[in-house]
Each structure stands twice: as structure tokens, then as C-alpha cells.
Amino acid sequence: MLQVAPEFLAQSLNHKAIQSGSARATQYQVPQNPDQSDAIRDALAKTLYERLFDYIIDKVNASMANSAQGNVIGVLDIYGFEVFEENSFEQFCINYVNERLQQIFIELTVRGEQEEYHEEGMKWKDIKFFDNKVVCELIEAPNPPGIFRILDDVCRSVHAADGDTTDQKFVEKLATSLHHEHLSVAGGALQFTVKHYAGDVTYDARSFPFKNKDTLFTGLVLCMQESQNSFILSLFPEDVSDDKSAPSTAGFKIRQSAGYLVKRLSACTPHYIRCIKSNDKKQPMNFNTSRVEHQVKYLGLLENVKVKRSGYAYRHLKHIFLKRYGIICTKVDTDPQPQSITEFVGWVTKHLTGELDPTEIEEGKTKVFVKTPETIFLLEELLYKRTDPEGYKLKVKEYKERERQIKQAQGKNGMKQKCTIQ
């Protein structure tokens, strides 16, 4: 299938090329034991899968590419945290990415909004929230080394593929090297628990080093580059003729990918749709209250709601606000509109007393802030009334007619009919 010489493939799977550090740079072919050869074979399979997957994604992206200049809307769809009865390396990587994405959510929705109030000179008392930066550092920090770095170090230092011994060494190194409030290592067991922002997750450390280690050595790459199949050949374009560096690990790749994703998202204006899992049985109309409450709490939604309710429902640059709503302060189009927020609030205080509360509108250094959505709705209604009086009268008439129908139906058939008409 690979269209390579069987002898070359066998040699590459069963031997590891090691180059001496002498001036002559002599290269040795070191035979591998069965477990090590199994790991090399699996590394080749994983690499083929990964590069085929990337190939498909590149083709899809190329077919969807739009050369026209302009704004782009992207959708990032993630499953969210994974917590099973047994959680392995895959769940650890997925949950790490979720931690990074939660950091952006906190930055843009909670911390970012509160910082905006301070920058605009508004009267504001900060609302406390949990910053999961401490969890991200536990997982990825270079110094002191986080979980990923310790795992990489174990993969580099252990040359044999004895799973139990390697797994035990990884857990022991976690226990001795990392003393952190968000990490606990089970004594005598191949397990460790991370206190994620979404709750505690206990990971089974068995196979962590094996799944993290990338044993696609230079010999295998050279072997694939001898393939008579042009497609296989195109999947291995790298130049390894003078490559003395150690292969990267899965942990390194996931950190690199997450960093790239965060960088891309930070350059955009994200909007969030939070999906709540109503139950663990995948059943419709089945709502587990404690399950829902747990997600709402750990997604940071409570802090977000507190900031939103204590803050301002609307904010915009002053000139844009006046451009839209300034016409409310005029009787005809030729009347001069207010040139400042102070003039606008003064007019509202004088002419709309009892209709629009002027204290709802506050001025910052560059923006104007409105406290409640109801005030925005009222401003929109006043704008409609000023710009299209006939249409406004018709809407009022339609509203009163619907209200009459509702009252009539309520008197005849009770609440059930009322709800139907509404």
C-alpha cells in the first residue's frame, strides 16, 4: 500500500538511527525491542492519519476560499468539557483547549467589560470572578514546568516502552515536581486529578507517555520519501537530511495549535452561544436540575450575568448615539440636533419628564452608556414616532386591537385561549 521497499520499511520499523557527536558524525542503527518497534509502527500509522486529515481539511478550505476582500464570519464549534468514568490523554488535551477558550471568554466578557467602565471613567465596583489562568499555567507553564512539560520530559528520558514503568514514573514526577492547589495525585495509583474551572476531573495516567510520545524517527520519514506512490510522497515533504532534533510530542502540538487558535480568536470580535446539556442520557424533555446548575456555575455565566445586570445594557460612541437618536429632540428635520450628550439629556429632562428617565443615560470619556434595555426600547419607539408618525399610529392601533382580542378570549375561554392568541 505504501509502495516502498519491504526491506527498507522493516529496517525503519525495527531500528533507530543514532548519530554520534564526534567530528566524523558516525551513524549507528540501534535495534529496537518488540515494544519499541510497536511504538514506531503506531507512530507511522498516527502520522499517516494526521496528514491525510490535514490534506482533506486543506482541500475543503481551498474549495471554500473567497478571494474577495471584506469581513469574514467564522464559526468555532466545540463539544466542551469531557468527563467520563475513565478519562485518558485525549480528554486531558480536549479539556486543556477548553481552558484556553474559557480564558478568552473571561477576558472579553467579564474582565474586558469591567475594564471598559474604568477606562471610560464610570463609577464601578468590580465583581469578583474565578480566573482560570492558574489552571492553564498548571497544564502548560514552562517554568516551573506544567503537566505537559513534565510529560514531555518523561518521554525524552525513558527509552524503553515498558508502559507500566513509564506511567509510574510520570505520576511520581507529578507528585514530586508539582505542588499546586488545583492538582492532586493519588498515592499508589496511576491517577491524578485536575481542578478545572468546569469541575474536578480524575485522569487515568496509563498510556499518557505512550500517547504523547512521537516516535516518527528520521529513518521512517526517509523510507516514506522513497515511496513510488506520488500521493504518499507528497505527505512527507520535510527535509530531514540534517535534522538532529528530537521529534515533537503530541502535547507540544496541541499547545501549539491552541496558541494559534487563541491568537486567531483574539484578532476577531467573538460572540458566544452557550449550549447547556440538560441530561446525561441524551433524552429529549429530560432536565436534570443539578446537571444544568453545575454547567451554569462553571461556565462563568453567573459572573457574566452579574456584570451585565450591574452594568449597562447599551454602550456606543457618542457621535453614533447622537446621529441615531438626536432627531428625537427635533420637531422637523430642519431643527438643529443636540451636539453633545449633555444637550441630549437636558432636552430629555425638559420635554420627556415622566416618560424617559434621564438618569438612565450616562456619559463616559468617549462613549454613552444606557442602563436598562427598556430605555433603549423606549428610545427606539420615540424614534419611530418621530420619523414615521403615520406608521406609528397604525402600530398603536394594531396593538390595541390585539389587546382587545386577548381580553375577549380570556373572558370566554380562560387562560389557555389567551396564551394561544399571544
Helices and strands as residue ranges (DSSP letters): H 6-14, E 15-19, E 27-31, H 34-64, H 89-105, I 106-111, H 112-119, H 133-140, H 147-157, H 163-177, E 183-185, E 191-196, E 199-204, H 208-212, H 218-224, H 230-234, H 250-266, H 289-298, H 301-310, E 314-317, H 318-325, G 326-329, H 341-351, G 358-360, E 361-363, E 367-370, H 373-387, H 389-413, H 415-421
